[in-house]
Amino acid sequence: MIVRHWMTTRVVSTTKEASVQEAMAVMKRHSIRHLPVLDPEGRLEGWVTDADLRSVLIASMLEELTVQDVMVRSPYTIGPDEALEKAAKLILEKRIGGLPVVSDGRLVGVITVVDILSAFITMLGLMESSSRLDVKLADRGQSLESVTRLLEKSGAEIISVCHLRQFQGEEPIYSFRLKSANWKTSSAAGKGRHPGAVHRSLTSACGAPDDRHPR
């Protein structure tokens, strides 16, 4: 996944000459928490957040303060063709809520925590009718492929697979997101078996699935 496919392209922006009150009004009107600051040619000059503006609200009532007085002049940025994971890591490491997306110095979009969360929820299939099955491989010689084959043989359609973080000495745990509709069908070939039947098959073949199955 790349940033271009998930960023917001209809960006609301401001100028460095705008007053603090004007910038806050724009944020309130559009229900946003970040504003890129652009020059007349659309080049990024800064970045301002609702927290930046609120921090000088009282001071702005006593003297004329503009966006230029409070904006971040060299904000962190990301390119439109960068991996979405890179944007997510940067946002997490720097504890920020979003990033301006810049190409050749010009703003082409904005990517926020909400955009990234939406991307990963979609990728994991959480918006679909589905079940979750966590499988712990008790035998380190077993492979993910063997579990996948067993699930497919049982009629399960796999939406996504995640390797859950393990601590030292623990067996690997894989979290499968499976289409729920498949559990409701049946055939002479045994497809579409109930989750309980799949659970018993996995217990026999791989050791007990983790306590968090299925959801």
N, C-alpha and C positions, 0 to 999 in steps of 0.2 A: 504494500500500500504506500502511496506517495501523498505528500501534503496537498498537491493540486486537486486531488479527487475529493478532499474532505474540508478544505478551507472555505471560508465565507468570502465570496467575491463582490457582493454588494455591500461595500464597506462604507460606514459612516465615519467621516473624518472631521478634523477641525484645523485651524491655522494657529500659528504661534501668537498672532495679534488678538485672538479672541479672549474675552475676559473669563475669569474663573466661573462666574455665574452663568455666562453663555455656554461654556463647555458643560457644566453640570446640567443645564437645561436640555442640551442635546442628548446627554446620556439618559436622562429621565424619560425623554420623549421616545427614545428608541429602545429603552430597557436594556442598555448595555453597560459594561463596566470598564471598557478600554476605548481610547480614542487615539488613532494615529494622527500625528501632526504633519501636514503636508505643505509644501511650497506650491506656488501657482502652477508649476509644471508637473505636479503629482509626485515629486520626490520626497522621500521620508526625511523629516527633520527632527522628529522626536516621537515620544509615546507618553501618554498620560492616562492614569487610572482614576477611578472614583475615589480611591483612598488618598491619592496625591491631592486631589481637589478638596476633599473634606478636611484634610490636614491644614489647609490655609483658608478655610471658609471664613472664619472670624476675622482673620487678618485682612481678607479681601474686602470686608465691610468698612475697614478703617482707611485703607489705601487702595489705589487702583493696581490690581495684580492681573497679569495676563497668563495665558497658558505657557508662554515662554519662561516665566518665572518658576514654574513647578515641574515642567516636563522632564523626562529622561532624555538627554540629548543623543546618547549613543545606545539605544536599546538593543537587546538581543534580537536577532532576526533569523529567519529560516528561508531557504529557497523553495520554490514551488515543486521542484523535482526531487527534493530530499525525501528520504524515507520518513514515514509518519512516526516510526519508532524513535528516530533522532529528535523530532520535535517533542515527543512525549518525555524523553529522557531529559532534554534541556529544561522543559517546564518544571519537571519534578526536582531536578538538581538546583535550579535557581529559585524555586518556590515562587513562581510567577503564574498568572492566570491565563496568559496568552502570548502570542508572538505575531508581529507583523511579518507578512510574507513578501519578500522583496526580490525583484529580478532587474538587474542592470540599474540598481539604485531607485527604481520606481516601485511603489506599493502595488501589488497585484491581488492581495487578499489578507485575511487575518485567520489564524488558527487558534482556537481556545481550548480550554480543558473540556468543555462540553462537546466540541467537535471531535476531539480525540476519544472521549468516552463513547460517543455515538459510533465511531468507527470500530472500536474494539468490541462493543456489544453486538454490532451487526456481524462482525467477523466470527464471533463465538456462537452466533445463532440464538442469542438470548431473546430476541424479539419474536422468534417462531415458537409454535407449539412444540415443546420438546421435553426430554427427560435428561437427567444427568446421571452418569454412572462412573464412580471412581474405582479404579482397579489397582490393587497393590500387587506387584510382582514379587512374590515371596522368594522365587528362585532367580538369582541374578543372571542365570544363563538363558532365561526366557526373553523373548523379544516382543516389542510392540506389535510387530507384524503378526505374531501368532494370536494375540488378543484380537486384533483387527479382523483376521480371518474368521475367528470364532463368532464374533459379533455379526459379521456379514452372513455367515452360514445360518445364524439364528434369525435372519430377516431384518436386522437392524440397519437403518440408514444413518451413517455417521455424518454429522454436520461439521464438527470440529473436534480436535484432540489437543489437550494441554498437558504438559509435563509439570506437575505441581512441585513446588520447591520442597526439597527433602533436606533433612538435617543429617549430620554425620552418623553413619551406621544404620540409617533407616532404608527400607526397601523403596524402590522407585514407585511413584503413584502417578497414574495417567487418568485424567478426567475426560470422559467422552460425553459429548452433547449429541443426543440421538433424537431423530424425529419421532414425536409421540404417535403419529398416525400409524406407524408401522406395528405398534403393539396391539392394535385393534383388529388387524387382519389375520387370516389364517389360511392354510392351504395344506394339501396332502403332503407337500414336501417339507412341512414343518416351518415355513416362513411365518414371520409375524408372531413369534411366540411371545408369551407374556413375560414381563421383566423378571418375574420370579424364576421362570425356567432358564432364562439367560444367566441369572445370578447363580443358579445351581451348576450350570455348565462351566461358568468361570471359576467357581469355587473348586470344582473338580480338576480343571485344567491348569489354573494359575495360582491357586491359593485364594483365601478369602478376600473378596473385594472390600474396600475400606468402608467404614461405618456410614459414610455419607451417601450411599447409593439408595435407590435411584431417585432423582428429583426432576 
